[in-house]
Amino acid sequence: MTTLTIKINERTKAGKAFMAMSESFFKGVEGIEIIESDSKKIKVEKNIYSPEFIAKVKKAEKNIKEGKTTRLNPEDIWGSIL
């Protein structure tokens, strides 16, 4: 069995024509299976952040929920620090 991957931009005229042609030509043909995947879903599922960064973010969220944070007043930053 051979797997062939083709990227098609369905927004273009050629992409629409190719999709229509391939669906009508290969539909119901034994031995050929068309599998559609959304490349955007694949990118979202892949985790690009390091485990250390994720731990820091979760710790910060926990501190915020527990009230262990300092809020700065944007009108008087130095006053809210001191």
Biopython code that builds the backbone (N, CA, C, O; Angstrom):
import numpy as np
from Bio.PDB.StructureBuilder import StructureBuilder

atoms = [
    (1, "MET", "N", (0.847, -1.174, 0.000)),
    (1, "MET", "CA", (0.000, 0.000, 0.000)),
    (1, "MET", "C", (0.891, 1.235, 0.000)),
    (1, "MET", "O", (1.912, 1.271, 0.688)),
    (2, "THR", "N", (0.513, 2.222, -0.754)),
    (2, "THR", "CA", (1.227, 3.487, -0.837)),
    (2, "THR", "C", (0.331, 4.602, -0.351)),
    (2, "THR", "O", (-0.856, 4.648, -0.671)),
    (3, "THR", "N", (0.918, 5.514, 0.437)),
    (3, "THR", "CA", (0.180, 6.678, 0.914)),
    (3, "THR", "C", (0.694, 7.902, 0.185)),
    (3, "THR", "O", (1.902, 8.125, 0.107)),
    (4, "LEU", "N", (-0.209, 8.685, -0.342)),
    (4, "LEU", "CA", (0.132, 9.898, -1.073)),
    (4, "LEU", "C", (-0.521, 11.071, -0.360)),
    (4, "LEU", "O", (-1.736, 11.074, -0.161)),
    (5, "THR", "N", (0.274, 12.074, 0.031)),
    (5, "THR", "CA", (-0.245, 13.246, 0.720)),
    (5, "THR", "C", (-0.152, 14.442, -0.212)),
    (5, "THR", "O", (0.908, 14.735, -0.765)),
    (6, "ILE", "N", (-1.268, 15.125, -0.380)),
    (6, "ILE", "CA", (-1.318, 16.298, -1.254)),
    (6, "ILE", "C", (-1.920, 17.446, -0.460)),
    (6, "ILE", "O", (-2.977, 17.285, 0.149)),
    (7, "LYS", "N", (-1.265, 18.604, -0.455)),
    (7, "LYS", "CA", (-1.819, 19.799, 0.186)),
    (7, "LYS", "C", (-2.577, 20.585, -0.870)),
    (7, "LYS", "O", (-2.043, 20.915, -1.929)),
    (8, "ILE", "N", (-3.839, 20.878, -0.557)),
    (8, "ILE", "CA", (-4.695, 21.578, -1.506)),
    (8, "ILE", "C", (-5.294, 22.795, -0.816)),
    (8, "ILE", "O", (-5.892, 22.684, 0.255)),
    (9, "ASN", "N", (-5.129, 23.951, -1.436)),
    (9, "ASN", "CA", (-5.770, 25.166, -0.939)),
    (9, "ASN", "C", (-7.159, 25.212, -1.550)),
    (9, "ASN", "O", (-7.315, 25.535, -2.728)),
    (10, "GLU", "N", (-8.168, 24.888, -0.749)),
    (10, "GLU", "CA", (-9.541, 24.801, -1.243)),
    (10, "GLU", "C", (-10.148, 26.165, -1.564)),
    (10, "GLU", "O", (-11.254, 26.237, -2.100)),
    (11, "ARG", "N", (-9.449, 27.226, -1.246)),
    (11, "ARG", "CA", (-9.960, 28.570, -1.535)),
    (11, "ARG", "C", (-9.664, 28.999, -2.969)),
    (11, "ARG", "O", (-10.310, 29.903, -3.497)),
    (12, "THR", "N", (-8.689, 28.351, -3.595)),
    (12, "THR", "CA", (-8.320, 28.736, -4.957)),
    (12, "THR", "C", (-9.198, 28.026, -5.975)),
    (12, "THR", "O", (-9.832, 27.016, -5.670)),
    (13, "LYS", "N", (-9.224, 28.556, -7.162)),
    (13, "LYS", "CA", (-10.017, 27.977, -8.246)),
    (13, "LYS", "C", (-9.482, 26.584, -8.598)),
    (13, "LYS", "O", (-10.255, 25.646, -8.797)),
    (14, "ALA", "N", (-8.165, 26.462, -8.672)),
    (14, "ALA", "CA", (-7.557, 25.174, -8.998)),
    (14, "ALA", "C", (-7.800, 24.148, -7.886)),
    (14, "ALA", "O", (-8.041, 22.973, -8.162)),
    (15, "GLY", "N", (-7.737, 24.596, -6.639)),
    (15, "GLY", "CA", (-7.979, 23.697, -5.517)),
    (15, "GLY", "C", (-9.401, 23.170, -5.511)),
    (15, "GLY", "O", (-9.631, 21.985, -5.272)),
    (16, "LYS", "N", (-10.359, 24.054, -5.776)),
    (16, "LYS", "CA", (-11.763, 23.640, -5.838)),
    (16, "LYS", "C", (-11.977, 22.651, -6.984)),
    (16, "LYS", "O", (-12.677, 21.650, -6.828)),
    (17, "ALA", "N", (-11.375, 22.939, -8.123)),
    (17, "ALA", "CA", (-11.526, 22.050, -9.278)),
    (17, "ALA", "C", (-10.905, 20.685, -9.008)),
    (17, "ALA", "O", (-11.483, 19.657, -9.364)),
    (18, "PHE", "N", (-9.728, 20.670, -8.379)),
    (18, "PHE", "CA", (-9.066, 19.398, -8.070)),
    (18, "PHE", "C", (-9.896, 18.571, -7.100)),
    (18, "PHE", "O", (-10.037, 17.361, -7.280)),
    (19, "MET", "N", (-10.451, 19.213, -6.065)),
    (19, "MET", "CA", (-11.271, 18.499, -5.085)),
    (19, "MET", "C", (-12.516, 17.912, -5.746)),
    (19, "MET", "O", (-12.872, 16.763, -5.485)),
    (20, "ALA", "N", (-13.172, 18.683, -6.589)),
    (20, "ALA", "CA", (-14.368, 18.200, -7.276)),
    (20, "ALA", "C", (-14.033, 17.038, -8.197)),
    (20, "ALA", "O", (-14.767, 16.050, -8.248)),
    (21, "MET", "N", (-12.929, 17.151, -8.924)),
    (21, "MET", "CA", (-12.524, 16.099, -9.846)),
    (21, "MET", "C", (-12.159, 14.825, -9.101)),
    (21, "MET", "O", (-12.578, 13.735, -9.492)),
    (22, "SER", "N", (-11.381, 14.953, -8.030)),
    (22, "SER", "CA", (-10.926, 13.764, -7.311)),
    (22, "SER", "C", (-12.081, 13.070, -6.593)),
    (22, "SER", "O", (-12.128, 11.840, -6.545)),
    (23, "GLU", "N", (-13.023, 13.851, -6.029)),
    (23, "GLU", "CA", (-14.168, 13.246, -5.357)),
    (23, "GLU", "C", (-15.058, 12.491, -6.340)),
    (23, "GLU", "O", (-15.547, 11.406, -6.027)),
    (24, "SER", "N", (-15.267, 13.055, -7.512)),
    (24, "SER", "CA", (-16.132, 12.378, -8.483)),
    (24, "SER", "C", (-15.411, 11.202, -9.157)),
    (24, "SER", "O", (-16.045, 10.195, -9.475)),
    (25, "PHE", "N", (-14.123, 11.314, -9.373)),
    (25, "PHE", "CA", (-13.371, 10.274, -10.068)),
    (25, "PHE", "C", (-13.106, 9.064, -9.174)),
    (25, "PHE", "O", (-13.217, 7.925, -9.628)),
    (26, "PHE", "N", (-12.753, 9.300, -7.903)),
    (26, "PHE", "CA", (-12.361, 8.210, -7.015)),
    (26, "PHE", "C", (-13.478, 7.716, -6.106)),
    (26, "PHE", "O", (-13.280, 6.747, -5.373)),
    (27, "LYS", "N", (-14.636, 8.347, -6.132)),
    (27, "LYS", "CA", (-15.727, 7.942, -5.249)),
    (27, "LYS", "C", (-16.248, 6.568, -5.665)),
    (27, "LYS", "O", (-16.607, 6.353, -6.822)),
    (28, "GLY", "N", (-16.283, 5.647, -4.708)),
    (28, "GLY", "CA", (-16.796, 4.310, -4.974)),
    (28, "GLY", "C", (-15.802, 3.371, -5.634)),
    (28, "GLY", "O", (-16.145, 2.231, -5.947)),
    (29, "VAL", "N", (-14.581, 3.828, -5.849)),
    (29, "VAL", "CA", (-13.560, 2.977, -6.462)),
    (29, "VAL", "C", (-12.940, 2.111, -5.376)),
    (29, "VAL", "O", (-12.497, 2.616, -4.345)),
    (30, "GLU", "N", (-12.911, 0.813, -5.614)),
    (30, "GLU", "CA", (-12.344, -0.108, -4.639)),
    (30, "GLU", "C", (-10.814, -0.032, -4.677)),
    (30, "GLU", "O", (-10.209, -0.061, -5.748)),
    (31, "GLY", "N", (-10.205, 0.066, -3.504)),
    (31, "GLY", "CA", (-8.746, 0.116, -3.412)),
    (31, "GLY", "C", (-8.193, 1.518, -3.232)),
    (31, "GLY", "O", (-7.002, 1.683, -2.965)),
    (32, "ILE", "N", (-9.048, 2.540, -3.375)),
    (32, "ILE", "CA", (-8.611, 3.920, -3.180)),
    (32, "ILE", "C", (-9.479, 4.542, -2.094)),
    (32, "ILE", "O", (-10.707, 4.503, -2.163)),
    (33, "GLU", "N", (-8.823, 5.115, -1.093)),
    (33, "GLU", "CA", (-9.538, 5.733, 0.025)),
    (33, "GLU", "C", (-9.044, 7.174, 0.170)),
    (33, "GLU", "O", (-7.840, 7.418, 0.247)),
    (34, "ILE", "N", (-9.964, 8.109, 0.207)),
    (34, "ILE", "CA", (-9.608, 9.517, 0.393)),
    (34, "ILE", "C", (-9.810, 9.853, 1.871)),
    (34, "ILE", "O", (-10.912, 9.715, 2.403)),
    (35, "ILE", "N", (-8.741, 10.292, 2.522)),
    (35, "ILE", "CA", (-8.771, 10.666, 3.930)),
    (35, "ILE", "C", (-8.493, 12.151, 4.017)),
    (35, "ILE", "O", (-7.422, 12.611, 3.620)),
    (36, "GLU", "N", (-9.450, 12.905, 4.535)),
    (36, "GLU", "CA", (-9.266, 14.347, 4.665)),
    (36, "GLU", "C", (-8.786, 14.669, 6.066)),
    (36, "GLU", "O", (-9.272, 14.100, 7.044)),
    (37, "SER", "N", (-7.832, 15.582, 6.163)),
    (37, "SER", "CA", (-7.376, 16.055, 7.470)),
    (37, "SER", "C", (-7.225, 17.558, 7.396)),
    (37, "SER", "O", (-6.928, 18.122, 6.343)),
    (38, "ASP", "N", (-7.436, 18.196, 8.534)),
    (38, "ASP", "CA", (-7.313, 19.644, 8.620)),
    (38, "ASP", "C", (-5.955, 19.960, 9.241)),
    (38, "ASP", "O", (-5.719, 19.618, 10.399)),
    (39, "SER", "N", (-5.066, 20.599, 8.499)),
    (39, "SER", "CA", (-3.717, 20.877, 9.003)),
    (39, "SER", "C", (-3.745, 21.819, 10.195)),
    (39, "SER", "O", (-2.824, 21.794, 11.012)),
    (40, "LYS", "N", (-4.775, 22.650, 10.320)),
    (40, "LYS", "CA", (-4.878, 23.563, 11.459)),
    (40, "LYS", "C", (-5.074, 22.783, 12.752)),
    (40, "LYS", "O", (-4.532, 23.161, 13.791)),
    (41, "LYS", "N", (-5.837, 21.708, 12.701)),
    (41, "LYS", "CA", (-6.045, 20.891, 13.895)),
    (41, "LYS", "C", (-4.739, 20.263, 14.355)),
    (41, "LYS", "O", (-4.482, 20.163, 15.555)),
    (42, "ILE", "N", (-3.926, 19.847, 13.416)),
    (42, "ILE", "CA", (-2.656, 19.223, 13.762)),
    (42, "ILE", "C", (-1.751, 20.224, 14.471)),
    (42, "ILE", "O", (-1.077, 19.865, 15.437)),
    (43, "LYS", "N", (-1.723, 21.458, 14.015)),
    (43, "LYS", "CA", (-0.879, 22.473, 14.629)),
    (43, "LYS", "C", (-1.331, 22.813, 16.045)),
    (43, "LYS", "O", (-0.510, 23.053, 16.929)),
    (44, "VAL", "N", (-2.627, 22.832, 16.245)),
    (44, "VAL", "CA", (-3.154, 23.170, 17.562)),
    (44, "VAL", "C", (-2.847, 22.069, 18.564)),
    (44, "VAL", "O", (-2.514, 22.362, 19.712)),
    (45, "GLU", "N", (-2.950, 20.818, 18.159)),
    (45, "GLU", "CA", (-2.722, 19.696, 19.065)),
    (45, "GLU", "C", (-1.262, 19.594, 19.494)),
    (45, "GLU", "O", (-0.972, 19.130, 20.597)),
    (46, "LYS", "N", (-0.353, 20.016, 18.644)),
    (46, "LYS", "CA", (1.061, 19.915, 18.973)),
    (46, "LYS", "C", (1.409, 20.955, 20.036)),
    (46, "LYS", "O", (1.101, 22.136, 19.876)),
    (47, "ASN", "N", (2.050, 20.516, 21.121)),
    (47, "ASN", "CA", (2.397, 21.418, 22.209)),
    (47, "ASN", "C", (3.775, 22.028, 21.935)),
    (47, "ASN", "O", (4.774, 21.312, 21.860)),
    (48, "ILE", "N", (3.821, 23.344, 21.788)),
    (48, "ILE", "CA", (5.081, 24.006, 21.451)),
    (48, "ILE", "C", (5.796, 24.565, 22.673)),
    (48, "ILE", "O", (6.916, 25.064, 22.558)),
    (49, "TYR", "N", (5.158, 24.487, 23.856)),
    (49, "TYR", "CA", (5.735, 25.065, 25.056)),
    (49, "TYR", "C", (6.494, 24.015, 25.861)),
    (49, "TYR", "O", (6.112, 22.845, 25.897)),
    (50, "SER", "N", (7.563, 24.448, 26.497)),
    (50, "SER", "CA", (8.357, 23.546, 27.324)),
    (50, "SER", "C", (7.607, 23.231, 28.612)),
    (50, "SER", "O", (6.793, 24.040, 29.057)),
    (51, "PRO", "N", (7.859, 22.081, 29.216)),
    (51, "PRO", "CA", (7.190, 21.721, 30.466)),
    (51, "PRO", "C", (7.487, 22.711, 31.595)),
    (51, "PRO", "O", (6.634, 22.938, 32.454)),
    (52, "GLU", "N", (8.687, 23.304, 31.604)),
    (52, "GLU", "CA", (9.038, 24.281, 32.633)),
    (52, "GLU", "C", (8.168, 25.528, 32.524)),
    (52, "GLU", "O", (7.706, 26.060, 33.533)),
    (53, "PHE", "N", (7.947, 25.987, 31.305)),
    (53, "PHE", "CA", (7.119, 27.167, 31.082)),
    (53, "PHE", "C", (5.678, 26.901, 31.500)),
    (53, "PHE", "O", (5.042, 27.745, 32.131)),
    (54, "ILE", "N", (5.170, 25.733, 31.147)),
    (54, "ILE", "CA", (3.800, 25.363, 31.518)),
    (54, "ILE", "C", (3.651, 25.334, 33.035)),
    (54, "ILE", "O", (2.640, 25.788, 33.570)),
    (55, "ALA", "N", (4.661, 24.799, 33.734)),
    (55, "ALA", "CA", (4.623, 24.750, 35.199)),
    (55, "ALA", "C", (4.598, 26.152, 35.795)),
    (55, "ALA", "O", (3.877, 26.398, 36.762)),
    (56, "LYS", "N", (5.386, 27.088, 35.225)),
    (56, "LYS", "CA", (5.401, 28.467, 35.715)),
    (56, "LYS", "C", (4.043, 29.140, 35.518)),
    (56, "LYS", "O", (3.573, 29.861, 36.398)),
    (57, "VAL", "N", (3.424, 28.909, 34.383)),
    (57, "VAL", "CA", (2.120, 29.515, 34.104)),
    (57, "VAL", "C", (1.063, 28.965, 35.067)),
    (57, "VAL", "O", (0.245, 29.718, 35.595)),
    (58, "LYS", "N", (1.087, 27.649, 35.291)),
    (58, "LYS", "CA", (0.124, 27.053, 36.212)),
    (58, "LYS", "C", (0.335, 27.541, 37.638)),
    (58, "LYS", "O", (-0.631, 27.742, 38.375)),
    (59, "LYS", "N", (1.602, 27.734, 38.036)),
    (59, "LYS", "CA", (1.901, 28.248, 39.369)),
    (59, "LYS", "C", (1.383, 29.682, 39.501)),
    (59, "LYS", "O", (0.820, 30.045, 40.534)),
    (60, "ALA", "N", (1.570, 30.493, 38.466)),
    (60, "ALA", "CA", (1.080, 31.872, 38.485)),
    (60, "ALA", "C", (-0.443, 31.904, 38.578)),
    (60, "ALA", "O", (-0.999, 32.724, 39.309)),
    (61, "GLU", "N", (-1.122, 31.022, 37.847)),
    (61, "GLU", "CA", (-2.580, 30.962, 37.920)),
    (61, "GLU", "C", (-3.035, 30.595, 39.335)),
    (61, "GLU", "O", (-4.000, 31.159, 39.852)),
    (62, "LYS", "N", (-2.338, 29.657, 39.946)),
    (62, "LYS", "CA", (-2.670, 29.244, 41.312)),
    (62, "LYS", "C", (-2.480, 30.413, 42.281)),
    (62, "LYS", "O", (-3.328, 30.655, 43.140)),
    (63, "ASN", "N", (-1.367, 31.135, 42.141)),
    (63, "ASN", "CA", (-1.103, 32.286, 43.013)),
    (63, "ASN", "C", (-2.163, 33.372, 42.847)),
    (63, "ASN", "O", (-2.559, 34.009, 43.823)),
    (64, "ILE", "N", (-2.616, 33.582, 41.633)),
    (64, "ILE", "CA", (-3.650, 34.586, 41.379)),
    (64, "ILE", "C", (-4.946, 34.175, 42.067)),
    (64, "ILE", "O", (-5.604, 35.000, 42.701)),
    (65, "LYS", "N", (-5.315, 32.898, 41.945)),
    (65, "LYS", "CA", (-6.544, 32.412, 42.581)),
    (65, "LYS", "C", (-6.474, 32.514, 44.101)),
    (65, "LYS", "O", (-7.485, 32.771, 44.754)),
    (66, "GLU", "N", (-5.288, 32.313, 44.663)),
    (66, "GLU", "CA", (-5.115, 32.358, 46.118)),
    (66, "GLU", "C", (-4.865, 33.769, 46.635)),
    (66, "GLU", "O", (-4.752, 33.970, 47.844)),
    (67, "GLY", "N", (-4.777, 34.736, 45.750)),
    (67, "GLY", "CA", (-4.575, 36.120, 46.160)),
    (67, "GLY", "C", (-3.148, 36.434, 46.574)),
    (67, "GLY", "O", (-2.920, 37.383, 47.324)),
    (68, "LYS", "N", (-2.203, 35.672, 46.108)),
    (68, "LYS", "CA", (-0.793, 35.881, 46.468)),
    (68, "LYS", "C", (-0.068, 36.731, 45.433)),
    (68, "LYS", "O", (1.119, 36.525, 45.183)),
    (69, "THR", "N", (-0.754, 37.659, 44.846)),
    (69, "THR", "CA", (-0.147, 38.507, 43.824)),
    (69, "THR", "C", (-0.250, 39.968, 44.222)),
    (69, "THR", "O", (-1.033, 40.329, 45.100)),
    (70, "THR", "N", (0.540, 40.799, 43.575)),
    (70, "THR", "CA", (0.497, 42.235, 43.796)),
    (70, "THR", "C", (-0.070, 42.880, 42.542)),
    (70, "THR", "O", (0.419, 42.650, 41.436)),
    (71, "ARG", "N", (-1.077, 43.666, 42.720)),
    (71, "ARG", "CA", (-1.672, 44.361, 41.576)),
    (71, "ARG", "C", (-1.061, 45.754, 41.472)),
    (71, "ARG", "O", (-0.926, 46.468, 42.466)),
    (72, "LEU", "N", (-0.701, 46.118, 40.264)),
    (72, "LEU", "CA", (-0.122, 47.436, 40.018)),
    (72, "LEU", "C", (-1.197, 48.363, 39.467)),
    (72, "LEU", "O", (-2.011, 47.975, 38.629)),
    (73, "ASN", "N", (-1.176, 49.582, 39.954)),
    (73, "ASN", "CA", (-2.071, 50.604, 39.446)),
    (73, "ASN", "C", (-1.372, 51.264, 38.262)),
    (73, "ASN", "O", (-0.316, 51.866, 38.454)),
    (74, "PRO", "N", (-1.906, 51.178, 37.061)),
    (74, "PRO", "CA", (-1.231, 51.752, 35.907)),
    (74, "PRO", "C", (-1.123, 53.275, 35.975)),
    (74, "PRO", "O", (-0.278, 53.870, 35.306)),
    (75, "GLU", "N", (-1.978, 53.902, 36.781)),
    (75, "GLU", "CA", (-1.949, 55.348, 36.933)),
    (75, "GLU", "C", (-0.791, 55.775, 37.841)),
    (75, "GLU", "O", (-0.254, 56.874, 37.695)),
    (76, "ASP", "N", (-0.405, 54.891, 38.789)),
    (76, "ASP", "CA", (0.651, 55.211, 39.768)),
    (76, "ASP", "C", (1.480, 53.946, 40.043)),
    (76, "ASP", "O", (1.347, 53.323, 41.097)),
    (77, "ILE", "N", (2.320, 53.587, 39.096)),
    (77, "ILE", "CA", (3.094, 52.351, 39.217)),
    (77, "ILE", "C", (4.028, 52.420, 40.408)),
    (77, "ILE", "O", (4.069, 51.474, 41.194)),
    (78, "TRP", "N", (4.778, 53.496, 40.574)),
    (78, "TRP", "CA", (5.735, 53.588, 41.672)),
    (78, "TRP", "C", (5.036, 53.588, 43.032)),
    (78, "TRP", "O", (5.548, 53.026, 44.001)),
    (79, "GLY", "N", (3.893, 54.207, 43.095)),
    (79, "GLY", "CA", (3.139, 54.217, 44.338)),
    (79, "GLY", "C", (2.623, 52.834, 44.719)),
    (79, "GLY", "O", (2.573, 52.492, 45.901)),
    (80, "SER", "N", (2.243, 52.043, 43.730)),
    (80, "SER", "CA", (1.725, 50.723, 44.036)),
    (80, "SER", "C", (2.848, 49.722, 44.342)),
    (80, "SER", "O", (2.592, 48.691, 44.965)),
    (81, "ILE", "N", (4.080, 50.006, 43.915)),
    (81, "ILE", "CA", (5.218, 49.140, 44.231)),
    (81, "ILE", "C", (5.723, 49.422, 45.641)),
    (81, "ILE", "O", (6.042, 48.502, 46.394)),
    (82, "LEU", "N", (5.790, 50.690, 45.981)),
    (82, "LEU", "CA", (6.347, 51.079, 47.288)),
    (82, "LEU", "C", (5.336, 50.971, 48.316)),
    (82, "LEU", "O", (5.609, 51.254, 49.483)),
]
sb = StructureBuilder()
sb.init_structure("model")
sb.init_model(0)
sb.init_chain("A")
sb.init_seg("    ")
for serial, (resi, resn, name, xyz) in enumerate(atoms, 1):
    if name == "N":
        sb.init_residue(resn, " ", resi, " ")
    sb.init_atom(name, np.array(xyz, "f"), 0.0, 1.0, " ", f" {name:<3s}", serial, name[0])
structure = sb.get_structure()
